[in-house]
């Protein structure tokens, strides 16, 4: 989900039980059967209870290409991220 998350970032997540209400607009990490580990934002759920996600970058994998995510798939809500410092922290 570049530019929101970079490959050097660490993300803190919590696995959501199936009974937790999923929130649209919230970032989730999950393992996609084709694309592997991804972080996407929940766009909507459909009439079959499946989840549709979107990326933050216009060139990311589209919702249509990603496809509907089965509600049985473990979803991990992203709580926050830890980014690598951009400047060296040295004493002066």
N, C-alpha and C positions, 0 to 999 in steps of 0.2 A: 504494500500500500504506500509505496513511495509517492509523494514526498512526506507523508505523515510518519512513516516508519522506514528506517534505513536498515540495510543488512547488518550493520554493526550495533543496532539497538537491542536491548534486552526488553522483553515484555513480561509483565506479571499478569498471570491469568488465573481464573478459577473455573473449574469444570462445573457447568451448570447441570443440576439434576433436571430430568425431563419435566418435572412439575413446576419449575421456575418459569415465569412469564418472560418470553423473549421480547426485547425492546428494539423497535425499529430505530435506526440511526446509531445503534451501538456496535462497536467493533468486536468481532469474534474471530478466534483462531480455530482452525479445524484442519483435518487431513483429508484433502480431496483425492479421490481415487486416481485421477490423471495428473493433476498439478501439484500434488504433495501438500506440504504444510503451507497454508495461506492465511492471511489476515484480511478479512473483508468486513464491510459494514452491512448489517441487516437492512434490506430494502423493504421486504414484505413477506408475508406468509400467504399461501394460496388456499383454495377451498379444500385441498387434500391434506392440509397441515404441513406441507413442505415449505422450506425456507428458500428465499431468493436473496442473494447477496450482490453487492456492487463494490467496485474498487474506487479509490480516491483519485487515481490518475486516469486521464482520458485514454491512455494507451494500455491500460490494464485489461485483463481478461474480462470480457463482457459477461453480464448476467446470463445471457442466452447461451454463451459458450460454456460457462461454468455449470449451468443447469440448476435444476431444483435440488436442494439438499434434503435428504430424508430426515425426519425428526428423530430417528433412532441413532443418527450419527452423533458422537460426542462433540459438543460445542464448548469452547472455552471463552468466557467473557474476558476481554482485555480490560484490566483494571487501571494500569498505567505502564509507561515505558521508562526505561533508563537509557539515556543517550550518552555516547562517548563524548567527553569534553572536547570542544573545538579548539581551545587554547591550552597551552601547557601551563600548569599551575606551579610556578617556581617562586621561591622567596626572593624578594629584591633587597 
